[in-house]
Amino acid sequence: MLLDGTLVCAAGSIPPGGSVEFTVVVDTDSDIEPGTLLLNEVEATTSTDDSDPTNNSDDAPTTVIDLADLAVV
């Protein structure tokens, strides 16, 4: 779900030390050159006590690839 330009994903219950992986595929504007680095940022929140809130966010660069979506009919 998009909320004010932010993708929100529900992960359900994650046990201490556990992890969840999401794969997100997006289309970029055509004026963004292939090879451009975009920064993906993630933040996890909880309504319960968290013994280590320092590990609730991360970021990773993602490289834009050149992929045409073209069909000839």
Secondary structure, 3 states (H helix, E strand, C coil): CEECCEECCCCCCCCCCCCCCCCCCCCCCCCCCCCCEEEEEEECCCCCCCCCHHHCEEEEEEECCCCCCCCCC
